[in-house]
Amino acid sequence: MPAQTSQPPRGTAQIDDPTGTVLLGTAASCYVLRVDTAAGTVRHIHWGRPVPLADAAALPAWADHDNSFAGRLDGVEEYPVEGGARFGTPALEVRFPDGSSPVEPQIAGIEIAEENHVVISLTDRARPLAWSLHYRVPPGGDVIERWTEIVHTAEAGAQPLLLLRHASAHWPLPQRPNWRLSSVHGGWSSENRLERTPLAFGETTLTSRRGHTGHDANPWLMLDAGQADEEYGEVWATALATSGSWRMTVQRTAAERVGVVTSPGHEGVEIALAPGQRHTSAVSVGVYDPDGFGGASRALHTYVRRHVLPHPDEVRPVLYNSWEATSFAVSEANQWDLARRAAALGVELFVVDDGWFGERLHDRAGLGDWVPNRLRFPHGLRPLADEVHRLGMAFGVWVEPEMVNADSHLYRQHPDWVLHLPDRRATELRHQLVLDFSRQDVRDWAYAWLRDLVHDNDVDFLKWDFNRSFTEAGTRTGGRDARKVYVEHAEGLSRVLDRLRNDIPHLRIEACAGGGGRVDLSILERTDQVWTSDNTDAVDRLAIHHGFSQVYPAAVMSAWVTDSPNPLTGRIVPLRFRFHSAMAGVMGIGGDLTRWTPEDLDEARQMVELYKDIREVVQHGRQYRLLPPGQGPLAAVQYSDANTDRIVVFVWRVSTSFGPSHPPLRLQGLNPESTVEDEDTGTQWSGATLTGFGLPIPDMPRGDLSSTVVRLRRVT
């Protein structure tokens, strides 16, 4: 292959045959590895700024110049296995039928399957095991996708082998001093609390053992050398596309090698492979960006919009949800009343929440019996759906297909459908049990009633909830890999959602799990937006949205305007602030409109109109986190459309104190030679002024909990 001196082509894969060097190029980075056939290793070379293939082929592999006493391959290999002089976190660990685990890799082949897809095939030197490492660069971005396929290659009749660890990828990072780890933590109604901490030596593991993504962590992390900020400095990020249990382990060795192993399933979630059976991991994505945490976030937002979401170009509608107005006391009469009030505000989608079905008078009964309650809806849901459509709105309903109450007809008919172990008492959480979506019969049942519900009632939108974690979870057949349900339930969920979306193309879905308990790239591939948190407090939401936006774009971040005092926190917040907080994502309304004053309703109509004017910029634009919440008196976020023709800036002041005024907000991403006009005041600035000097803080109501929205338009 001739030497190359230019930068690597974007979105392509190249191989230097003499050295076995593979280079994957993105718009702003490249990823380099080397296949050593003689040694049976695939070693990492570089992940960062672009380098030409000729230079990459000449770069040394880390293990070639390591004189430390540590394992020479630890942190160096692309997919470390358990076996040989390897002492780090393995990506692949098996238990063979004889009870042993060591794997001895050898290279079977390397190919460019497509222009942007590389496959490296390996086998065990003597045992019936093969695996292939997949690398793909989706076009038009800076993300690399990785996944792994593992095959039991024995002849039929041989004993199965057990996958103890079956990671999607290992992401080695370059050597840098002072590594820092960014991730989110939290709990129910306090999700996505961003934390940046020095990376400890040894192993740091983020995980969910709940059977779903979880409230207390999220399957992504970012790493930097301790100096990056929002817009400056190198940042490496990785995320995992799984909706079940998961585990991400960051290893930092004494030799200052750092790598991240990303795995579906937590520890102990083992998978048995019969002869000829293949296991394909979830996709893991990686991003390098030289423009700080904001740059990494925008790269991931672009990836989600271009390659994950089913309908990325659609503008998400303004919805109204009835839960906080009626709770379980839902009826045809009060839903009709709320629908008419919502339509008068300009709402575009009306959603009936929990309580419309079975004997669902409270949370102790009815889940699983998905037929309208005839006392509450004497003629079913169709008359309400027709009225909602007549009012010019789409119609949606709340469902929780993966759950069942013990007090239900479904459970009495099929007690074997729930996750359980025969000799253990079933633990109820929120008075409900989990249906086993790894079972084909359960999936078929769920699909059938969901299809009928949508067709019979002209449903446009489902709010798909999931309100508890797994306990006593095992597969119906038992066996050594009974805990694989922690992964296979989520795979079953994906099959049901895929089937629904394929058969009912007009259907739109919001994912919910007691708030933000199932937010990940896999669920976003099958839904249109996610319920970010059950906490609708407009102040708390600023921090929740900040952490959420590290990976996920505003186009999927559902946020409601609810009542004051807030039902959860009791905080009294002005209506204006509540709307401005919700406008930073997919805005909805969830308050009890029957209690809003005429002044409230008039202001709400104006706010809905304002949001409709700016939502395309918010939902589809580039996001710049100008002032993070909690780090000063103000918080501010900027959104710019693709060509920076329109810019929207939100400013919130949670509390005020005596002292000097806040410095101007230095905007980002503007052409310095452009002229930008405030659409409300007519004031004009140059792009150079707004990025260099900054946007003067606009006037806001005096006192605590004040906010404003600035709309700017490029005029030249």
Residue pairs with C-beta under 8 A, 6 or more apart in sequence:
1 15
1 16
1 17
1 18
1 53
3 54
4 14
4 52
4 53
4 54
5 52
5 54
6 52
7 25
7 50
7 51
7 52
8 14
8 23
8 25
8 30
8 50
8 51
8 52
8 53
9 25
10 25
10 26
10 27
11 25
11 26
11 27
11 115
11 116
11 137
11 138
11 139
11 140
11 141
12 24
12 25
12 115
12 116
12 137
13 22
13 23
13 24
13 25
13 112
13 115
13 116
13 117
13 118
13 135
13 137
14 22
14 23
14 25
14 53
15 21
15 22
15 23
15 110
15 112
15 118
16 22
16 23
16 53
16 54
16 56
16 57
18 57
19 34
19 57
20 34
20 35
20 36
20 37
20 110
21 32
21 33
21 34
21 35
21 45
21 53
21 56
21 57
22 32
22 33
22 34
22 35
22 110
22 118
22 120
22 135
23 30
23 31
23 32
23 51
23 53
23 56
24 30
24 31
24 32
24 116
24 118
24 135
24 137
24 144
25 50
25 137
26 137
26 141
26 142
26 143
26 144
26 288
27 140
27 141
27 142
28 49
28 50
28 142
28 288
28 289
28 290
28 299
29 47
29 48
29 49
29 50
29 142
29 287
29 288
29 289
30 46
30 47
30 48
30 49
30 50
30 51
30 56
31 46
31 47
31 135
31 144
31 286
31 288
32 44
32 45
32 46
32 47
32 51
32 56
32 59
33 42
33 43
33 44
33 45
33 78
34 42
34 43
34 45
34 61
35 41
35 42
35 107
35 110
35 120
36 42
36 43
36 61
36 107
37 107
40 104
40 105
40 106
40 107
40 122
40 125
41 73
41 77
41 105
42 77
42 78
42 79
42 107
42 120
42 122
42 133
43 61
43 62
43 63
43 73
43 76
43 77
43 78
44 61
44 62
44 76
44 77
44 78
44 172
44 259
45 56
45 59
45 61
46 56
46 59
46 174
47 171
47 172
47 173
47 174
47 236
47 286
47 288
48 174
48 234
48 288
49 288
49 290
51 59
61 76
62 75
62 76
62 175
62 257
63 72
63 73
63 76
66 72
66 76
66 255
68 254
68 255
70 87
70 253
70 254
70 255
71 85
71 86
71 87
71 88
72 85
73 80
73 84
73 85
73 86
74 80
74 86
74 87
74 88
74 251
74 253
74 255
74 257
75 88
75 172
75 251
75 253
75 255
75 257
75 258
75 259
76 172
76 257
77 86
77 170
77 172
78 120
78 133
78 170
78 172
79 91
79 92
79 122
79 131
79 133
79 148
79 167
79 169
79 170
80 86
80 88
80 89
80 90
80 91
80 92
80 170
81 90
81 91
81 92
81 93
81 103
81 105
82 90
82 92
82 93
82 94
82 101
82 102
82 103
82 164
82 165
83 101
83 102
83 103
83 104
83 105
84 102
84 104
88 251
88 253
88 259
89 170
89 203
89 249
89 251
89 259
89 261
90 165
90 261
91 148
91 165
91 167
91 169
91 170
91 261
91 263
92 103
92 131
92 148
92 150
92 163
92 165
92 166
92 167
93 101
93 103
93 163
93 164
93 165
94 101
94 103
94 129
94 161
94 162
94 163
94 164
95 101
95 161
95 162
95 164
95 270
96 127
96 161
97 158
97 159
97 160
97 161
101 164
103 124
103 127
103 129
104 124
104 125
104 126
105 122
105 123
105 124
105 125
106 122
106 123
106 124
106 125
107 120
107 121
107 122
108 121
108 122
108 123
108 130
109 120
109 121
110 118
110 119
110 120
110 121
111 118
111 119
112 118
113 119
114 136
116 136
116 137
116 138
116 139
117 134
117 135
117 136
117 137
118 134
118 135
118 136
119 132
119 133
119 134
119 135
120 132
120 133
120 135
121 130
121 131
121 132
122 130
122 131
122 132
122 133
123 129
123 130
123 131
123 153
124 130
128 152
128 153
128 154
128 158
128 161
128 275
129 150
129 151
129 152
129 153
129 161
130 150
130 151
130 153
131 148
131 149
131 150
131 151
132 148
132 149
133 146
133 148
134 145
134 146
134 147
134 148
134 149
135 144
135 145
135 146
136 144
136 145
136 146
137 143
137 144
137 145
138 145
138 303
138 306
138 307
140 302
140 306
141 299
141 302
141 303
141 306
141 307
142 287
142 288
142 289
142 299
142 302
142 303
143 285
143 286
143 287
143 299
143 300
143 303
143 307
144 285
144 286
144 287
145 283
145 284
145 285
146 168
146 169
146 171
146 283
146 284
146 285
146 286
147 168
147 169
147 280
147 281
147 282
147 283
147 284
148 166
148 167
148 168
148 169
148 280
148 281
149 278
149 279
149 280
149 281
150 163
150 166
150 273
150 278
150 279
150 281
151 273
151 276
151 277
151 278
151 279
152 158
152 160
152 161
152 273
152 274
152 275
152 276
152 277
153 275
153 276
154 275
154 276
155 275
156 275
156 276
157 275
158 275
160 272
160 273
160 274
160 275
160 277
161 272
161 273
162 270
162 271
162 272
162 273
162 480
162 481
163 270
163 271
163 272
163 273
163 279
164 270
165 263
166 263
166 264
166 265
166 271
166 279
166 281
167 261
167 262
167 263
167 281
168 240
168 262
168 263
168 264
168 281
168 282
168 283
168 284
169 238
169 261
169 262
169 281
169 284
169 286
170 259
170 260
170 261
170 262
171 236
171 238
171 259
171 260
171 261
171 262
171 284
171 286
172 257
172 258
172 259
173 179
173 223
173 236
173 258
173 259
173 260
175 256
175 257
175 258
176 225
176 234
176 256
176 258
177 225
177 226
177 256
178 198
178 225
178 226
178 227
179 198
179 199
179 223
179 224
179 225
179 226
179 252
179 258
180 196
180 197
180 198
180 199
180 223
180 224
180 225
180 226
180 228
181 196
181 197
181 198
181 199
181 204
181 221
181 222
181 223
181 250
182 194
182 195
182 196
182 221
182 222
182 223
182 224
182 293
182 550
183 194
183 195
183 206
183 217
183 218
183 220
183 221
183 222
184 191
184 192
184 193
184 194
184 195
184 217
184 218
184 547
184 550
185 193
185 195
185 216
185 217
186 192
186 193
186 215
186 216
186 217
186 547
187 215
187 216
188 215
188 514
188 515
188 517
188 534
189 515
189 533
189 534
189 535
189 540
189 568
190 215
190 533
190 535
190 540
190 544
191 215
191 218
191 515
191 516
191 517
191 519
191 532
191 533
191 535
191 544
191 547
191 548
192 218
192 516
192 532
192 533
192 543
192 544
192 545
192 546
192 547
192 548
193 543
193 544
193 547
194 543
194 546
194 547
194 550
194 628
198 226
199 223
199 250
199 252
199 258
200 252
201 252
201 253
201 254
202 251
202 252
203 249
203 250
203 251
204 249
204 250
204 252
205 247
205 248
205 249
205 250
206 217
206 219
206 221
206 247
206 248
206 249
207 217
207 245
207 246
207 247
207 248
207 266
207 267
208 214
208 216
208 217
208 219
208 245
208 246
208 247
208 266
209 245
209 266
209 486
210 245
210 469
210 470
210 517
211 244
211 245
211 434
211 469
211 470
211 473
211 485
211 486
211 489
211 490
212 243
212 244
212 245
212 466
212 469
212 470
212 490
212 513
212 517
212 518
213 219
213 242
213 243
213 244
213 246
213 513
213 517
213 518
213 519
213 520
213 523
214 469
214 517
215 513
215 514
215 515
215 516
215 517
218 519
218 520
218 551
219 239
219 240
219 242
219 246
219 248
219 262
219 520
220 237
220 238
220 239
220 240
220 248
220 550
220 551
221 237
221 238
221 248
221 250
221 260
222 235
222 236
222 237
222 293
222 296
222 550
223 235
223 236
223 237
223 250
223 258
223 260
224 233
224 234
224 235
224 236
224 293
225 233
225 234
227 233
228 234
228 235
228 292
228 293
229 292
229 293
230 292
230 293
230 294
230 624
230 625
230 626
230 628
231 291
231 292
231 294
231 295
231 624
231 668
232 291
232 292
233 290
233 292
234 288
234 289
234 290
235 287
235 288
235 289
235 290
235 292
235 293
235 295
235 296
236 286
236 287
236 288
236 296
237 286
237 287
237 288
237 289
237 296
237 299
237 300
237 551
238 248
238 260
238 262
238 284
238 285
238 286
238 287
239 284
239 285
239 300
239 520
239 521
239 551
240 246
240 248
240 262
240 263
240 264
240 282
240 283
240 284
240 285
240 520
240 521
241 282
241 283
241 284
241 285
241 308
241 520
241 521
241 522
241 525
242 264
242 282
242 487
242 490
242 520
242 522
243 490
243 493
243 494
243 518
243 520
243 522
243 523
244 264
244 265
244 486
244 487
244 488
244 489
244 490
244 491
245 264
245 265
245 266
245 269
245 486
245 487
246 262
246 263
246 264
246 265
246 266
247 261
247 262
247 263
247 265
247 266
247 267
248 260
248 261
248 262
248 263
249 260
249 261
249 263
250 258
250 259
250 260
251 257
251 258
251 259
251 260
251 261
252 258
262 284
263 281
264 281
264 282
264 487
265 271
265 484
265 486
265 487
266 486
268 483
269 483
269 484
269 486
269 487
270 480
270 481
270 483
270 484
271 279
271 481
271 484
271 487
272 479
272 480
272 481
272 484
273 279
282 522
283 521
285 300
285 303
285 521
287 296
287 299
287 300
287 303
289 295
289 296
289 298
289 299
293 550
294 623
294 624
294 625
294 668
297 549
297 550
297 551
297 623
297 625
298 622
298 623
300 551
300 552
301 552
301 553
301 622
301 623
304 312
304 521
304 524
304 552
304 553
304 556
305 312
305 553
305 555
305 620
306 312
308 521
308 524
308 525
309 524
309 525
309 528
309 555
309 556
310 501
310 525
310 526
310 527
310 528
311 508
311 528
312 555
312 620
313 620
314 528
315 615
315 616
315 619
315 620
316 528
316 529
316 555
316 586
316 615
316 619
317 348
317 349
317 394
318 346
318 347
318 348
318 349
318 587
318 588
318 589
318 608
318 611
318 612
319 347
319 348
319 349
319 350
319 351
319 396
319 461
319 588
319 589
320 338
320 339
320 342
320 345
320 347
320 349
320 350
320 351
320 588
320 589
320 590
320 593
321 351
321 353
321 463
321 560
321 588
321 589
321 590
322 330
322 334
322 335
322 338
322 350
322 351
322 352
322 353
323 353
323 354
323 398
323 590
324 536
324 562
324 563
324 567
324 590
324 591
324 592
325 334
325 338
325 590
325 591
325 592
325 593
325 594
326 334
326 335
326 338
326 353
326 355
326 592
327 354
327 355
328 354
328 355
328 360
328 361
328 362
328 363
329 355
330 352
330 353
330 354
330 355
330 356
330 376
331 376
331 377
332 376
332 377
332 378
332 379
332 383
332 384
335 352
335 384
336 384
336 387
337 594
338 350
338 593
338 594
339 350
339 384
339 387
339 388
339 391
339 393
340 391
341 593
341 594
341 601
342 350
342 393
342 589
342 593
343 350
343 391
343 392
343 393
344 601
344 605
345 589
345 593
345 601
345 604
345 605
345 608
346 605
346 608
346 609
346 612
347 393
347 589
347 608
348 392
348 393
348 394
349 393
349 394
349 395
349 396
349 460
349 461
350 388
350 391
350 393
350 394
350 395
350 396
351 396
351 397
351 398
351 461
351 463
352 381
352 384
352 396
352 397
352 398
353 398
353 463
354 360
354 363
354 398
354 400
354 465
355 361
355 373
355 376
356 372
356 373
356 376
356 377
356 381
356 397
356 398
357 366
357 369
357 370
357 371
357 372
357 373
358 365
358 366
358 367
358 368
358 369
358 370
358 371
358 373
358 408
358 409
359 365
359 366
359 369
359 373
359 407
359 408
360 366
360 367
360 369
360 373
363 405
363 430
363 431
363 432
364 405
364 407
364 431
365 405
365 407
365 408
366 405
366 407
366 408
367 400
367 403
367 404
367 405
367 408
367 432
368 403
368 404
368 405
368 408
368 409
368 410
368 411
368 435
369 408
369 409
369 410
370 399
370 401
370 449
370 450
370 453
372 380
372 381
377 383
377 384
380 456
380 457
381 397
381 457
381 459
382 456
382 457
382 458
384 395
385 395
385 457
385 458
385 459
386 458
388 394
388 395
389 395
389 458
394 460
394 461
395 457
395 458
395 459
395 460
395 461
396 459
396 460
396 461
396 462
396 463
397 453
397 457
397 459
397 461
397 462
397 463
398 462
398 463
398 465
399 450
399 453
399 462
399 463
399 464
399 465
400 464
400 465
400 466
400 467
401 435
401 446
401 449
401 450
401 464
401 496
402 434
402 435
402 437
402 446
402 466
402 489
402 493
403 432
403 433
403 434
403 435
403 465
403 466
403 467
403 468
404 410
404 411
404 417
404 418
404 432
404 433
404 434
404 435
405 411
405 431
405 432
405 433
406 428
406 431
406 433
410 417
411 417
411 418
411 433
416 476
417 435
417 436
417 439
417 441
417 442
418 426
418 433
418 434
418 435
418 436
419 433
419 434
419 435
419 436
419 470
419 471
419 472
419 473
419 474
419 485
419 489
420 426
420 433
420 472
420 474
421 472
421 474
424 472
425 472
426 433
426 471
426 472
427 471
427 472
429 467
429 468
429 469
429 471
430 467
430 468
432 467
432 468
434 468
434 470
434 473
434 489
435 442
435 446
436 442
436 475
436 476
436 485
436 489
437 443
437 446
437 489
437 490
437 492
437 493
437 496
438 475
438 484
438 485
438 488
438 489
438 491
438 492
439 476
439 492
442 492
443 492
443 495
443 496
446 496
447 496
447 499
447 500
450 462
450 496
450 500
451 500
451 503
451 504
453 459
454 462
454 500
454 504
454 507
455 504
459 507
460 506
460 507
460 508
461 507
461 508
461 509
461 510
462 507
462 508
462 509
462 510
463 509
463 510
463 512
463 531
464 497
464 509
464 510
464 511
464 512
464 527
465 512
465 513
465 514
465 531
466 512
466 513
466 514
466 517
466 518
467 513
467 514
468 514
469 517
470 485
470 486
470 489
473 483
473 485
473 486
474 482
474 483
474 485
475 481
475 482
475 484
475 485
475 488
490 522
494 522
494 525
494 526
497 509
497 526
497 527
498 526
500 507
500 509
501 507
501 509
501 526
508 528
509 526
509 527
509 528
510 527
510 528
510 529
510 530
510 531
510 558
511 518
511 519
511 523
511 524
511 527
511 529
511 530
511 531
512 518
512 530
512 531
513 519
513 531
514 534
515 531
515 532
515 533
515 534
515 535
516 530
516 531
516 532
516 533
516 544
516 548
518 530
519 530
519 532
519 548
519 552
523 530
524 530
524 552
524 556
528 556
529 555
529 556
529 557
529 558
529 586
530 552
530 556
530 557
530 558
531 558
532 541
532 544
532 545
532 548
532 557
532 558
532 559
532 585
533 540
533 541
533 544
534 568
535 541
535 544
535 568
535 569
536 559
536 560
536 561
536 562
536 566
536 567
536 568
536 590
537 566
537 568
537 569
537 571
537 573
538 561
538 566
538 573
538 577
538 578
538 580
538 581
538 582
539 571
539 573
539 577
539 581
539 654
539 705
540 569
541 559
541 581
541 582
542 581
542 629
542 630
542 635
542 652
542 654
543 629
543 630
545 557
545 559
545 581
545 584
545 585
546 625
546 628
546 629
546 635
548 557
549 557
549 623
549 625
553 619
553 623
554 584
554 585
554 586
554 618
554 619
554 623
554 639
555 586
555 619
555 620
556 586
557 584
557 585
557 586
558 585
558 586
558 588
559 581
559 582
559 583
559 584
559 585
559 586
559 587
559 588
560 582
560 587
560 588
560 589
560 590
560 591
561 575
561 578
561 579
561 582
561 587
561 588
561 589
561 590
561 591
561 604
561 607
562 578
562 589
562 590
562 591
563 591
563 592
563 595
564 571
564 572
564 573
564 574
564 575
564 578
565 571
565 572
566 572
566 573
573 705
574 701
574 705
574 706
575 600
575 603
575 604
575 607
576 603
576 607
576 701
576 706
576 707
577 652
577 705
577 706
577 707
579 587
579 604
579 607
579 611
580 650
580 652
580 707
580 708
580 709
581 652
581 707
582 588
583 607
583 610
583 611
583 614
583 615
583 618
583 650
583 709
584 618
584 637
584 650
585 618
586 619
587 608
587 611
587 615
589 604
589 608
593 601
596 604
610 709
613 711
614 639
614 646
614 648
614 709
614 711
616 641
617 639
617 640
617 641
617 646
617 647
617 648
618 639
618 648
620 641
620 642
621 639
621 640
621 641
621 642
621 646
621 648
622 639
622 640
622 641
622 642
622 669
623 637
623 638
623 639
624 637
624 638
624 639
624 640
624 667
624 668
624 669
625 637
626 636
626 637
626 638
626 649
626 665
626 666
626 667
626 668
627 634
627 635
627 636
627 665
628 635
629 635
629 652
629 654
632 662
633 653
633 654
633 655
633 656
633 657
633 662
634 651
634 652
634 653
634 662
634 697
635 651
635 652
635 654
636 649
636 650
636 651
636 652
636 665
637 649
637 650
638 647
638 648
638 649
638 650
638 665
638 667
638 668
638 669
639 647
639 648
639 649
640 646
640 647
640 648
640 668
640 669
640 670
641 647
643 714
644 669
644 670
644 671
644 674
644 714
645 713
645 714
646 711
646 712
646 713
646 714
647 667
647 670
647 676
647 710
647 711
647 712
647 713
647 714
648 709
648 710
648 711
648 712
649 665
649 667
649 695
649 709
649 710
649 712
650 707
650 708
650 709
651 665
651 697
651 698
651 700
651 707
651 708
651 709
651 710
652 706
652 707
653 700
653 704
653 705
653 706
653 707
654 704
654 705
655 704
655 705
656 702
656 703
656 704
656 706
661 697
662 697
663 694
664 693
664 694
664 695
664 696
664 697
665 694
665 695
665 697
666 690
666 691
666 692
666 693
666 694
666 695
667 690
667 691
667 694
667 695
668 691
670 676
670 687
670 690
670 691
671 687
671 714
672 686
672 687
672 688
672 691
672 692
673 686
673 687
673 688
674 686
674 687
674 714
674 716
675 684
675 685
675 686
675 687
675 714
675 715
675 716
676 684
676 685
676 686
676 687
676 690
676 712
676 713
676 714
676 715
677 683
677 684
677 712
677 713
677 714
677 715
678 684
678 710
678 711
678 712
679 711
679 712
679 713
680 710
680 711
684 715
685 695
695 710
698 708
698 710
699 708
700 706
700 707
700 708
